[in-house]
Amino acid sequence: MNQGEKMFRVAIVGRPNVGKSSLFNRLIGKRKAIVEDIPGVTRDRIVSTTDWRGVKFEVVDTGGYITSDEDKFAPYIRKQVEKEIQDADLLVFVVDGKQGITPLDKEIAAMLHKTEKPVIVAVNKIDDPEKEKLAYEFYELGFDEVVPISTIQKLGLAELLDKIVEHIPDYEKEIEYEEEEEDKDYIKVAIVGKPNAGKSSLLNAILGEERVLVSDIPGTTRDTVDTLFEKDGQKFLFLDTAGIRKKSKVEYGVEFYSVGRSIEAIEKADVVVLVIDASQGATEQDQKIAGLIQRRYKPAVIVINKIDMLKEKELEKVINQVKEKLYFLNYAPIVLTSAAKKIGIDELLEKIVYVYNQAWKRVGTGQLNRAIKQIMSLRQPPSYQGKPLKIYYATQLEGKPPAFLLFVNKAEGFKENYVKFLENNLRKLLGLENAPIKLIFRGKDEEKD
């Protein structure tokens, strides 16, 4: 960066006592902001410089934003926060995942929408992977990027940092350049999983099956080598997940990095293969990686590897355990493999192609709306604020995976349980059983109330 050139500025904003200062300290890797479990401790802006993946940027911790004047410092804090919002290039809006959306969160969200600046919602205090679903309700605030984190448990921070640097212009230029050089006639596949699950041996079994390795080509990340492979006329680019994460000044621990190294490959992939060790079943680490896949709406295949080490009854138990632990990834088919004995390799490649094609599937508008009408006849959505919820019309958006825009009367009234009910039934009725689908709700008549 040239002297005098403005550094990319990230402002951490939110109401008091949601963990803004704790997040600030985690991002810069030192205890600079005072952290206390009482509202209003941070009264002024605190600025520091940090970096991630070799990209430097400024981070600003702001005071807790409140709209009332019950605190004598409130008007001063509001003025400082509003000035920082104007100066920042990106806003990280911190909310409390345990408390859920509050009226003040909604007021702050409305203010941030008016700025038209990029906003990442960091849902803090999600200290257990099984509680990540609590973060879903924060999509109601109207922002596309919602990341569950725990500043105490150091969870989700790598994903948040990845999201931040994606907004930095120099980083974006690099990504665009890399994509221009990519050939578009192959399926990009990321093989991910915890250490020793058998990822490398599985890839070797795939490459050795037909021995038609086209070439070893340098990957888009300098520290990796991606592998191009062809079988029966279909090309695959297997993304190497080793060595992606560069060391940062922020010390997050070995386990944190093992998750972080998978993030970039998942982001780039058309299909993600999650490898589970049959002798261990789905572990907490596997749940974390599956969460990364699910939150990005990535087509996926779950591989239970090393099946030759188990008896038939033991294997049945493992399959059921994997389904139970990774219930949120229920659209991903399960393939049983033994890399050592080359069992299940052909089926895996077939499933990769199948889920890839499902992710590109287009659904007619008439078919979509008939399906929604049929689903609602099975189970009406619960009432909201004493009024029935209505779905007027739906249409599919461009791109992949399949995303459907639903015009409704009250978008905030559609809660997770009913949204999942819609998703699961739409998959069945539209032939998208193995595709991640995204439902976007848009209210039509909030102004009338």
ZIMOFEN-V977538 format. One record per residue. N is the residue number from 1. RES is the residue in three letters. SS is DSSP state (H for helix, E for strand, C for the rest). BURIAL is b if it has 16 or more other C-alpha atoms within 10 Angstrom, else e. Layout:
BEGIN
((N;RES;SS;BURIAL) (N;RES;SS;BURIAL))
END
This chain:
BEGIN
((1;MET;C;e) (2;ASN;C;e) (3;GLN;C;e) (4;GLY;C;e) (5;GLU;C;e) (6;LYS;C;e) (7;MET;C;e) (8;PHE;C;b) (9;ARG;E;b) (10;VAL;E;b) (11;ALA;E;b) (12;ILE;E;b) (13;VAL;E;b) (14;GLY;C;b) (15;ARG;C;b) (16;PRO;C;b) (17;ASN;C;b) (18;VAL;C;b) (19;GLY;C;b) (20;LYS;H;b) (21;SER;H;b) (22;SER;H;b) (23;LEU;H;b) (24;PHE;H;b) (25;ASN;H;b) (26;ARG;H;b) (27;LEU;H;b) (28;ILE;H;b) (29;GLY;C;b) (30;LYS;C;e) (31;ARG;C;e) (32;LYS;C;b) (33;ALA;C;b) (34;ILE;C;e) (35;VAL;C;b) (36;GLU;C;e) (37;ASP;C;e) (38;ILE;C;e) (39;PRO;C;e) (40;GLY;C;b) (41;VAL;C;b) (42;THR;C;b) (43;ARG;C;b) (44;ASP;C;b) (45;ARG;C;b) (46;ILE;E;b) (47;VAL;E;b) (48;SER;E;e) (49;THR;E;e) (50;THR;E;b) (51;ASP;E;b) (52;TRP;E;b) (53;ARG;C;e) (54;GLY;C;e) (55;VAL;E;e) (56;LYS;E;b) (57;PHE;E;b) (58;GLU;E;b) (59;VAL;E;b) (60;VAL;E;b) (61;ASP;E;b) (62;THR;C;b) (63;GLY;C;b) (64;GLY;C;b) (65;TYR;C;b) (66;ILE;C;b) (67;THR;C;e) (68;SER;C;e) (69;ASP;C;e) (70;GLU;C;e) (71;ASP;C;e) (72;LYS;C;e) (73;PHE;C;e) (74;ALA;H;b) (75;PRO;H;b) (76;TYR;H;e) (77;ILE;H;b) (78;ARG;H;b) (79;LYS;H;e) (80;GLN;H;b) (81;VAL;H;b) (82;GLU;H;e) (83;LYS;H;e) (84;GLU;H;b) (85;ILE;H;b) (86;GLN;H;e) (87;ASP;H;e) (88;ALA;C;b) (89;ASP;C;b) (90;LEU;E;b) (91;LEU;E;b) (92;VAL;E;b) (93;PHE;E;b) (94;VAL;E;b) (95;VAL;E;b) (96;ASP;E;b) (97;GLY;C;b) (98;LYS;C;e) (99;GLN;C;e) (100;GLY;C;e) (101;ILE;C;b) (102;THR;C;e) (103;PRO;H;e) (104;LEU;H;e) (105;ASP;H;b) (106;LYS;H;e) (107;GLU;H;e) (108;ILE;H;b) (109;ALA;H;b) (110;ALA;H;e) (111;MET;H;e) (112;LEU;H;b) (113;HIS;H;e) (114;LYS;H;e) (115;THR;H;e) (116;GLU;C;e) (117;LYS;C;e) (118;PRO;E;b) (119;VAL;E;b) (120;ILE;E;b) (121;VAL;E;b) (122;ALA;E;b) (123;VAL;E;b) (124;ASN;E;b) (125;LYS;C;b) (126;ILE;C;b) (127;ASP;C;b) (128;ASP;C;e) (129;PRO;H;b) (130;GLU;H;e) (131;LYS;H;e) (132;GLU;H;b) (133;LYS;H;e) (134;LEU;H;b) (135;ALA;H;b) (136;TYR;H;b) (137;GLU;H;b) (138;PHE;H;b) (139;TYR;H;e) (140;GLU;H;b) (141;LEU;H;b) (142;GLY;C;b) (143;PHE;C;b) (144;ASP;C;e) (145;GLU;E;b) (146;VAL;E;b) (147;VAL;E;b) (148;PRO;E;b) (149;ILE;C;b) (150;SER;E;b) (151;THR;C;b) (152;ILE;C;e) (153;GLN;C;e) (154;LYS;C;b) (155;LEU;E;b) (156;GLY;C;b) (157;LEU;H;b) (158;ALA;H;b) (159;GLU;H;b) (160;LEU;H;b) (161;LEU;H;e) (162;ASP;H;b) (163;LYS;H;e) (164;ILE;H;b) (165;VAL;H;b) (166;GLU;H;e) (167;HIS;C;e) (168;ILE;C;b) (169;PRO;H;e) (170;ASP;H;e) (171;TYR;H;e) (172;GLU;H;e) (173;LYS;H;e) (174;GLU;H;e) (175;ILE;H;e) (176;GLU;H;e) (177;TYR;H;e) (178;GLU;H;e) (179;GLU;H;e) (180;GLU;H;e) (181;GLU;H;e) (182;GLU;C;e) (183;ASP;C;e) (184;LYS;C;e) (185;ASP;C;e) (186;TYR;E;b) (187;ILE;E;b) (188;LYS;E;b) (189;VAL;E;b) (190;ALA;E;b) (191;ILE;E;b) (192;VAL;E;b) (193;GLY;C;b) (194;LYS;C;b) (195;PRO;C;e) (196;ASN;C;e) (197;ALA;C;b) (198;GLY;C;b) (199;LYS;H;b) (200;SER;H;b) (201;SER;H;b) (202;LEU;H;b) (203;LEU;H;b) (204;ASN;H;e) (205;ALA;H;b) (206;ILE;H;b) (207;LEU;H;b) (208;GLY;H;e) (209;GLU;H;e) (210;GLU;H;e) (211;ARG;C;e) (212;VAL;C;e) (213;LEU;E;e) (214;VAL;E;e) (215;SER;E;e) (216;ASP;E;e) (217;ILE;E;e) (218;PRO;E;e) (219;GLY;C;b) (220;THR;C;b) (221;THR;C;b) (222;ARG;C;e) (223;ASP;C;e) (224;THR;C;b) (225;VAL;E;b) (226;ASP;E;b) (227;THR;E;b) (228;LEU;E;b) (229;PHE;E;b) (230;GLU;E;b) (231;LYS;E;b) (232;ASP;C;e) (233;GLY;C;e) (234;GLN;E;e) (235;LYS;E;b) (236;PHE;E;b) (237;LEU;E;b) (238;PHE;E;b) (239;LEU;E;b) (240;ASP;C;b) (241;THR;C;b) (242;ALA;C;e) (243;GLY;C;e) (244;ILE;C;b) (245;ARG;C;b) (246;LYS;C;e) (247;LYS;C;e) (248;SER;C;e) (249;LYS;C;e) (250;VAL;C;e) (251;GLU;C;e) (252;TYR;C;b) (253;GLY;C;e) (254;VAL;H;e) (255;GLU;H;e) (256;PHE;H;b) (257;TYR;H;b) (258;SER;H;b) (259;VAL;H;b) (260;GLY;H;b) (261;ARG;H;b) (262;SER;H;b) (263;ILE;H;b) (264;GLU;H;b) (265;ALA;H;b) (266;ILE;H;b) (267;GLU;H;b) (268;LYS;H;b) (269;ALA;C;b) (270;ASP;C;b) (271;VAL;E;b) (272;VAL;E;b) (273;VAL;E;b) (274;LEU;E;b) (275;VAL;E;b) (276;ILE;E;b) (277;ASP;E;b) (278;ALA;C;b) (279;SER;C;b) (280;GLN;C;e) (281;GLY;C;b) (282;ALA;C;b) (283;THR;C;e) (284;GLU;H;e) (285;GLN;H;b) (286;ASP;H;b) (287;GLN;H;b) (288;LYS;H;b) (289;ILE;H;b) (290;ALA;H;b) (291;GLY;H;b) (292;LEU;H;b) (293;ILE;H;b) (294;GLN;H;b) (295;ARG;H;b) (296;ARG;C;e) (297;TYR;C;b) (298;LYS;C;b) (299;PRO;E;b) (300;ALA;E;b) (301;VAL;E;b) (302;ILE;E;b) (303;VAL;E;b) (304;ILE;E;b) (305;ASN;E;b) (306;LYS;C;b) (307;ILE;H;b) (308;ASP;H;b) (309;MET;H;e) (310;LEU;C;e) (311;LYS;C;e) (312;GLU;H;e) (313;LYS;H;e) (314;GLU;H;e) (315;LEU;H;b) (316;GLU;H;e) (317;LYS;H;e) (318;VAL;H;b) (319;ILE;H;b) (320;ASN;H;e) (321;GLN;H;e) (322;VAL;H;b) (323;LYS;H;b) (324;GLU;H;e) (325;LYS;H;b) (326;LEU;C;b) (327;TYR;H;e) (328;PHE;H;b) (329;LEU;H;b) (330;ASN;C;b) (331;TYR;C;b) (332;ALA;C;b) (333;PRO;E;b) (334;ILE;E;b) (335;VAL;E;b) (336;LEU;E;b) (337;THR;C;b) (338;SER;E;b) (339;ALA;C;b) (340;ALA;C;e) (341;LYS;C;e) (342;LYS;C;b) (343;ILE;E;b) (344;GLY;C;b) (345;ILE;H;b) (346;ASP;H;e) (347;GLU;H;e) (348;LEU;H;b) (349;LEU;H;b) (350;GLU;H;e) (351;LYS;H;b) (352;ILE;H;b) (353;VAL;H;e) (354;TYR;H;e) (355;VAL;H;b) (356;TYR;H;b) (357;ASN;H;b) (358;GLN;H;b) (359;ALA;H;b) (360;TRP;C;e) (361;LYS;C;b) (362;ARG;C;b) (363;VAL;C;b) (364;GLY;C;e) (365;THR;H;e) (366;GLY;H;e) (367;GLN;H;e) (368;LEU;H;b) (369;ASN;H;b) (370;ARG;H;e) (371;ALA;H;b) (372;ILE;H;b) (373;LYS;H;e) (374;GLN;H;e) (375;ILE;H;b) (376;MET;H;e) (377;SER;H;e) (378;LEU;H;e) (379;ARG;C;e) (380;GLN;C;e) (381;PRO;C;b) (382;PRO;C;e) (383;SER;C;e) (384;TYR;E;e) (385;GLN;C;e) (386;GLY;C;e) (387;LYS;E;e) (388;PRO;C;e) (389;LEU;C;b) (390;LYS;C;b) (391;ILE;E;b) (392;TYR;E;e) (393;TYR;E;b) (394;ALA;E;b) (395;THR;E;b) (396;GLN;E;b) (397;LEU;C;e) (398;GLU;C;e) (399;GLY;C;e) (400;LYS;C;b) (401;PRO;C;b) (402;PRO;C;b) (403;ALA;E;b) (404;PHE;E;b) (405;LEU;E;e) (406;LEU;E;b) (407;PHE;E;b) (408;VAL;E;b) (409;ASN;C;b) (410;LYS;C;b) (411;ALA;H;b) (412;GLU;H;b) (413;GLY;H;b) (414;PHE;C;b) (415;LYS;C;e) (416;GLU;H;e) (417;ASN;H;e) (418;TYR;H;e) (419;VAL;H;e) (420;LYS;H;e) (421;PHE;H;e) (422;LEU;H;b) (423;GLU;H;b) (424;ASN;H;b) (425;ASN;H;b) (426;LEU;H;b) (427;ARG;H;b) (428;LYS;H;e) (429;LEU;H;b) (430;LEU;H;e) (431;GLY;C;e) (432;LEU;C;b) (433;GLU;C;b) (434;ASN;C;b) (435;ALA;C;b) (436;PRO;C;b) (437;ILE;C;b) (438;LYS;E;b) (439;LEU;E;b) (440;ILE;E;b) (441;PHE;E;b) (442;ARG;E;b) (443;GLY;E;b) (444;LYS;C;e) (445;ASP;C;e) (446;GLU;H;e) (447;GLU;H;e) (448;LYS;H;e) (449;ASP;C;e))
END
